[in-house]
Amino acid sequence: MALLELGPHGLYCAAGDFYIDPWRPVGRAVITHAHADRAQAGSRGYLTAASGVALLREWLGAEAAVEALPYGQPLTIGGARVSLHPAGHILGSAQVRIEQGGEVWVVSGDYRTAPDPASEPFEPLLCQAFVTEASFGLPIFRWPPEDEALDSVQAWWRANCEAGRSSVLFAQPLGMAQRLLTTLDGSIGPIHAHPEIERFNRHYRAQGISLAGLAPEADGRPALVLAPPSAQGDSWMRRWDQASTAMASGWMRIRGPRRRRALDRGFVLSSHADWPALLAVIDATRAETVWVMHRQPAPLVRWLVEHGRTAVAVEAQYGEDEA
C-alpha cells in the first residue's frame, strides 16, 4: 500500500494521519513552504521548517498552531517517521521525507537547485517514490545562467537612470523579490519596494539575510521599484506611471505573458526548477515511481514514461506563484 494517497483535501498520509499542503482545512497539515496557495488557513495544526514559521504566520495569523521542525530532524507522527529537508525555493521551503517500514517517499513541494543567497540550498534525497512539482514542466523552459540574467537587470536599470526615468520590476513578492534584493547594486540609484514585498523582507532580515537597503519614497531620483505582479495599476504604483516596466519570472521565457502585460522587458529568473533541473533531480532520487503534481502534469509524465520510468499524473489545486 502506498504511503501517500490523493484525497479531496490533497496529499494524505494515512500512517501518520496528516496532509501535505492541503487545499482545504484538515486536522494536521505539513506545509512545504509559505506561499499562500500552500498555506490554507483553518487547519487545527501545522508543521513546517523552523526558518519558515514567521513567513507562514503572515498567512495564517499569530493564533495558528504552528510547530517548527529543524531541517533534517526526524519526528514520529503516528506510524510514520517524518523529516524536512531544504528545497531551495524560498526561505524555509522544504521537501517532506516520509518513512515507514523501510519505504521512503519524498514530496518535493516547489524547488530550485541553483544557489540562492536568500534560501537554504536544495538537498538531494534518495527515495523509492518521489512526488515532484512541474510548474515549468516543458522542454522550452530552460533558464539562462543566472549571473547573466541578473547582470541584464542591472544594465536595464542603469540605462533607465541615465535616461532620467525609473524602472518598475515586477517579481514574486515572496522569494524572487528577496533574491533580487540580495544582488541589486544600490550605487546605481535608490531602490523602493512595494509594501507587499516589504511585508516579507523583514522576516528575511530577522534571519540575517542581507538585502539591499530601501530609499525613502520621497526620494525624487529615478529609482528601481520592486512590486508584485498583482500591483500593476494599483494606487501605490501610480507615481511611477511613466517608468520603464519589466518582470522577472520563468514565464518570461515565452512571449505571451510579457505581451499581455505590455512590459518593456522580461528577465528569465525563477525560484523554480527548469526542465533540465527537474529531470536531474528526478534522476538523483533514484525513485522507482514518480508522481508529477501540477495542474498540467501530462508532458513531464509522458516524457518519463517514454524514458522507461513509472510516472503518475496527480492534478493539484495550487496556483502559479510566478503568475
N, C-alpha and C positions, 0 to 999 in steps of 0.2 A: 504494500500500500504506500502511495506517495506521501511524503512528509507535508506537502502543501496541496491545497485544492483551491479552485476558484469558485467563490460563492457570490451571492448577491451583494455582499458588503466589500468584496475584494479578496485578496490572497489570505487564506486561513490555514493555520497550523493546528490541527486537532490535538496533537500530542501535548502542546503547551496551552491550548485554548486562547490563542491570540491571533490578531490580524496584523498584516504588514501594509502600511499606507492605505488603510481602508478608505473608501469613498463615502461611507456613511458611519454615523456613530456606532461604536461597539463597546464591549466590556474592557478589553485591553488592546491597545494599539502600539505596535513597534513602528516608529517613524524613521524613515531613512534620511530625510532632510527637511529643512524648514521652509519649503516653498508652499504657497497657500493651497495648491491642489493636493498636496500630500498630507497636510495638517488640518484635517477636518475637526471642527470643534464638536463637543458633545460626548465624547467617549469618557468612560469612568476613569481610565488610567492610561498614561503614555510612557513609553520608554524610548529614549533617544541618546545619541552620543553626547558626552558631557559638554563638549565645546559648542554644541548646537542648542543647548537648553534655552539660553536667553533669546535666541532668534525664534525658536519655536513658541515661546511665550508671547512674542509680538502678535502672533495669530490667535493663540488660544486664550490669552489673558492670564493675569497673575494668579488667579484662583485655580487654574487647571492642575490636576495631579500629574506632574511630570517627574519621572525618575531618570536620573542621569547614569549612564554606564560608560566608563572609560574605554577607549579603544582597546580591543584585544582581551578584555577581562571577561571570562565566561560567567554566565548566570543561568542557573537551572530554573526553568519555568515549566511547572508540571512535569511531564516526561521528556522535555526537550532541553538541550544544552544550547544556549544562545550566546553569541558574541557579535560585536560590532567592529567593523574594520573600515579604514578610510576609503572614500570613493572619489575624492579629488574634485567634486562638483562645486560645492560651496563650503564655507566654514561649517564644520560639524556634520558634513554629509557622510553617510555610512552605507556599507554593504552589510547585510544581515546573514550571518552564518548560523545554520541550524543543524544540530547533530543529534541523532538518536540511533542507538544500536549499531554504530559504525557507519551509518549512512549520513552523508553530508550534502545539504542543499545550501546554495548561496543565492540571495536575492540582491541584485546589484543596486537597486534604486537608479538614480541618474548618476553617471560617472564621466570622468575625464582623466586621461592618463598623462597629458602633458603637464610639466611643472607649473605650479601656480602659487606665488607667494602669499595669496590670500586664502589658501585652503591647504589642508593636510594632504600629502601626496598619496595617490592611489596605491592600494596594496593588492597585488595579485593573490588569488586564493585558489586552492585545489578543491574540487568537489565532484560528486557524481552527477548532480543536476544543477544547472545554472539558469537563473531567471534574469534575463538581460533586458535593459531598455533598448529602444531602437528609434529614438527621436529623429536621428538623421540616418536611418537605415536604408540608404540608397547609394549606389556607387558614385553618383555625382558629387556627394558630399565628402570632399577631401580638403582639409584645411591647409592653407599655405603655412610656411614657417611663421611661428607666432611673432618672433622678433621683427620680421619684415612687415607684418600687419600692424604691429604697434608703432613701428617707425613711420608707416604711412599715415597713421592717425596724427602723430606729432607734426609731420610735414604739412598736412592739410590745415591743422590748427595754426601753425606758424605762418603759412601763406595768407590765411584769413586775417591774422593780426596785422601783417604788413599791409594788407589792403584796407585796414580800418574797420573790419566787420567781425562780429562774434561768430562762434562756432557752436551749434547745438548738436550734441551727440546723444542719440537715444540708445539705451542699453538696459538690459535686465537689471532692476534695482537691487536685487539681492544676488550677488555672485559676480556677474560681469562688471558691474559698476565698480565694485571694490577691487577687482583685478586691474581695471584701468587706473584706479587711483593709487595703486602700488607702483605704477610705471610713469605716469604723466610728469612731465618736466615743468614745474611751476615757474621756472625762469622765463618761459615763453610768454606767459600772461596770467591774469587771475583765473581761478577756477571756481565755479559755482556748482552746487548740487541741489537738485530738486528735493523738497522735504521728504518725499517718499524714499529717496536714496539715503539721505542723512539719518533717517529713522533707523537704518541698519548699520550705517557707518560706525555709530557709537559703540556697538557691540564688538565690531572688529577691533577698534582702538582699545577697548577694555581688555582684549586678549593679547595686546602687544603687537598687533599688526599695523605697520606703518603705512598710512595713507597720505596722499598729497594734501597739503593744507588748503582750506577753502577761504576765499576772499569775502569781505563784506559785500552784500548785494548792492550797496550804494556805489561801489567802485565803478566808475564810468568808462573804464578802458575796455577795448574789445576782449571778450572772455571766452573761455571754453565752458559750456554749460552742459552738465550731465543730467539726463532726465529719463524716466521710464517711457517706453513706447506709448503707454496709455495717456501720457501727459500732453501729447501733441494737440495743441489748440486750447489747453486749459488756461485759466486766468493767470497763473504764475508764469506761464511761458510767453504771454503776450508782449512782454517788454523786449523780447528778442525776435520779434516778427520778421525783421529784415536780416536775420542771421543766415549763414550757410548751414544746411542741415545734413546729418549723416546718421547712420545706425551701425552699431557693432553687434553682429549676430551671425550665427551659422546660416541663417536664411538669406543672407546677402550673397551666398554662393549662386543663387538663381535670380533672374531678373525681376520676376513678378512682384515680390514683396517691396523691393525698392521703388518700382514704378508706381505701385498702388499708393504708396505713402508720399510720392512726389519728393523724394530725397535727392539731394545733390550728390551724395557719395554713399557707398556701402562698404563696410570693412568686415572681412570674413574673420570673425573672432567668436569663439563659442566656449561655453562651460560644459559642453557635452563631447563625447567621443565621436569622431567622424567614422566613415565606413571602414577604412583600414584599421583604426583603433578598435572598433567593435569586433572585427574578425580576429585581431591579435589577442584581445582579452579572452574571447571565447576559446581560442586555441590554448591559451595559458592555463585555463581552468582544468583542462583535460576532462571536461564533463562528458558523460555518455549521453545525456539528454539536455537539450537547451529549450527553455521556454522563452519566447520572444514576446515581451509585454509592451504593447503600444496600441494606439488606435488603428494603425495600419501596419500590422506586423508581417503581412504576406511576403513582401520582397525579400526580407532577410531570411525568413523561414524557407522560402523556395531555394535561395542560394545555398543554405546549409544542407538541405536535403539533397540537392544536386551534387554536393561535395561529400556525400556519404555520412552525414550526421543525422541523428534523430532530433527533430525540431518540431515544436508545437506552437501554434499561434494562440496568444492569450490577449484578448481585447481588453484594454484598460480604460477607465473613465478619468484619465488625467488630462490636464490642459497642457498647452505648449508654453513653457516658461520663457521662451525667447520670441514669442509671437509679437 
